[in-house]
Amino acid sequence: MTYSLPNLLTLFRIALIPVFVGLFFAPLSWAREGCAALFALAALTDWLDGYAARRMGLVSPIGAFLDPVADKLMVAAALVLIVQADPSPWLAIPAIVIIGREITISALREWMAELGARAQVAVSVVGKFKTAMQMIAIVLLLYRDDLWQIPVYTVGYVLLYVAVVLTLWSMTVYLRAAWPSLARMGDYPAPDRDLPPAD
């Protein structure tokens, strides 16, 4: 593995996850604020490692693999903790939609890569905007308390639903882009892992 700046930032983001979870349950008066700050830091390193990889020409296969994994782990952990703190269907449903979308698109990209058509499901502008709304919503929902008379938790709620709409929209964009290849699945051999073991 190449320990370049982008890869180190990605590994740092993964290492933040247990710290983030531990702080969430810690009996500290500033735990919520700390979790919001840690998640914001993770979101910042997500942008920074991508920028550094492109700017410095340090794109690597391991980085391309780990970066989305780190993002999805952090977002899933945060959504699970938010729902745990406020177990209502109005939070559980968007959390399920967002996590379900990530699983679906990850599986789609893996399948398309096996067909040699991964570029057809590259990140779209809608996907990037969705990610931004999602990150901001999660930070606000983690912070919870009103700030400068702004109802932070309510704003986070609204932005989470904006992120859900964009999530479904971006998933539709990905599926439409991949549909021609998916419709021709019968023309391709099944991946090796789906074959029965040899006798």
C-alpha positions as a printed Julia matrix, in Angstrom:
199×3 Matrix{Float64}:
   0.0     0.0     0.0
   1.25    3.5    -0.88
   1.2     5.8     2.15
   0.55    8.97    0.2
  -1.21   11.98    1.72
  -4.65   11.07    0.24
  -4.39    7.47    1.49
  -3.27    8.61    4.94
  -6.25   10.97    5.13
  -8.57    8.12    4.16
  -7.06    5.83    6.82
  -7.38    8.65    9.35
 -11.08    8.92    8.49
 -11.55    5.2     9.08
  -9.65    5.41   12.37
 -12.0     8.21   13.49
 -15.03    5.9    13.42
 -14.44    4.05   16.73
 -13.45    7.35   18.36
 -16.65    8.91   17.02
 -18.83    6.06   18.33
 -17.09    6.02   21.71
 -17.51    9.77   22.13
 -21.2     9.53   21.22
 -21.84    7.29   24.23
 -19.37    8.99   26.56
 -20.92   10.64   29.66
 -19.51   14.03   28.72
 -21.37   17.33   28.55
 -19.7    18.16   25.24
 -20.14   14.72   23.62
 -22.71   15.9    21.03
 -20.63   18.89   20.04
 -17.55   16.69   19.85
 -19.3    14.14   17.61
 -20.52   16.88   15.3
 -16.97   18.29   15.1
 -15.47   14.84   14.41
 -17.98   14.16   11.65
 -17.33   17.58   10.13
 -13.59   16.81   10.27
 -14.19   13.48    8.51
 -16.22   15.24    5.8
 -13.42   17.79    5.37
 -10.76   15.08    4.99
 -13.02   13.37    2.43
 -12.92   16.49    0.26
  -9.25   17.11    1.0
  -7.98   13.63    0.1
  -9.87   13.7    -3.21
  -8.52   17.17   -4.0
  -4.97   16.18   -3.07
  -5.14   12.97   -5.1
  -6.2    14.86   -8.23
  -4.01   17.91   -7.69
  -0.85   15.96   -6.86
  -1.5    13.1    -9.27
  -1.61   10.58   -6.41
  -4.66    8.59   -7.49
  -4.1     4.93   -6.62
  -6.17    1.73   -6.82
  -6.12    1.27   -3.04
  -7.21    4.87   -2.55
 -10.01    4.49   -5.07
 -11.19    1.44   -3.09
 -10.78    2.79    0.45
 -12.16    6.31   -0.06
 -15.8     5.33   -0.74
 -15.58    2.59    1.9
 -14.49    5.13    4.52
 -17.28    7.52    3.53
 -19.99    4.88    3.68
 -18.79    3.5     7.03
 -18.74    6.94    8.62
 -22.16    7.95    7.25
 -23.76    4.62    8.21
 -22.32    4.81   11.74
 -23.55    8.37   12.18
 -27.07    7.59   10.91
 -27.38    4.53   13.16
 -26.34    6.59   16.19
 -28.71    9.44   15.31
 -31.63    7.0    15.03
 -30.57    5.33   18.29
 -30.68    8.71   20.04
 -34.08    9.59   18.56
 -35.8     6.3    17.6
 -38.62    7.67   15.46
 -39.79    6.41   12.06
 -39.23    9.9    10.65
 -35.51    9.43   11.18
 -35.33    5.67   10.64
 -36.92    5.8     7.17
 -34.48    8.35    5.63
 -31.57    6.53    7.31
 -32.67    3.24    5.73
 -33.11    4.9     2.33
 -29.64    6.48    2.44
 -27.86    3.33    3.65
 -29.85    1.16    1.24
 -28.93    3.4    -1.66
 -25.24    3.16   -0.8
 -25.42   -0.64   -0.72
 -27.31   -0.72   -4.03
 -24.93    1.62   -5.85
 -21.86   -0.16   -4.46
 -23.21   -3.47   -5.75
 -24.07   -1.87   -9.09
 -20.58   -0.41   -9.48
 -18.99   -3.75   -8.64
 -21.13   -5.53  -11.21
 -20.47   -2.86  -13.86
 -16.73   -3.08  -13.18
 -16.88   -6.81  -13.88
 -18.53   -5.99  -17.21
 -15.85   -3.38  -17.94
 -18.41   -0.57  -17.89
 -17.76    1.09  -14.53
 -17.37    4.53  -16.14
 -21.09    4.47  -16.91
 -21.84    4.72  -13.18
 -19.28    7.36  -12.26
 -20.2     9.95   -9.62
 -22.72   12.47  -10.97
 -23.23   16.14  -10.08
 -26.5    15.16   -8.35
 -24.56   12.6    -6.29
 -22.06   15.23   -5.18
 -24.81   17.66   -4.18
 -26.57   14.84   -2.33
 -23.39   14.11   -0.42
 -23.03   17.77    0.6
 -26.63   17.98    1.88
 -26.23   14.66    3.67
 -23.04   15.71    5.45
 -24.48   19.05    6.58
 -27.69   17.37    7.79
 -25.79   14.78    9.83
 -23.58   17.43   11.46
 -26.67   19.42   12.5
 -28.52   16.34   13.76
 -25.49   15.35   15.83
 -25.13   18.86   17.27
 -28.88   19.09   18.13
 -28.86   22.29   20.22
 -30.15   25.6    18.86
 -27.43   28.01   17.82
 -27.92   31.8    17.56
 -31.7    31.19   17.75
 -31.46   28.84   14.73
 -33.36   25.55   15.27
 -30.35   23.4    14.36
 -32.07   20.02   14.82
 -35.09   21.04   12.72
 -32.88   22.38    9.95
 -30.93   19.11   10.05
 -34.2    17.18    9.76
 -35.24   19.18    6.69
 -31.83   18.83    5.02
 -31.87   15.08    5.69
 -35.09   14.8     3.7
 -33.59   16.98    0.97
 -30.68   14.51    0.93
 -33.15   11.6     0.68
 -34.82   13.16   -2.38
 -31.41   13.7    -3.97
 -30.42   10.18   -2.95
 -33.34    8.67   -4.85
 -32.76   11.02   -7.78
 -29.05   10.18   -8.04
 -29.82    6.45   -7.74
 -32.24    6.81  -10.64
 -29.52    8.56  -12.66
 -27.07    5.72  -11.94
 -29.59    3.0   -12.76
 -30.6     4.69  -16.01
 -26.95    5.01  -17.02
 -26.32    1.34  -16.22
 -29.59   -0.02  -17.61
 -28.33   -0.77  -21.15
 -25.61   -3.01  -19.69
 -27.95   -4.5   -17.09
 -30.5    -5.3   -19.78
 -27.82   -7.29  -21.62
 -26.81   -9.34  -18.55
 -27.73  -12.53  -20.33
 -24.98  -11.86  -22.88
 -22.25  -12.02  -20.21
 -20.93  -15.03  -18.3
 -21.7   -15.07  -14.59
 -18.84  -13.91  -12.32
 -16.59  -16.72  -11.1
 -17.78  -16.34   -7.52
 -21.3   -17.32   -8.54
 -20.2   -20.6   -10.08
 -20.64  -23.8    -8.04
 -17.44  -25.24   -6.54
 -15.56  -27.74   -8.67
 -15.95  -31.41   -7.72
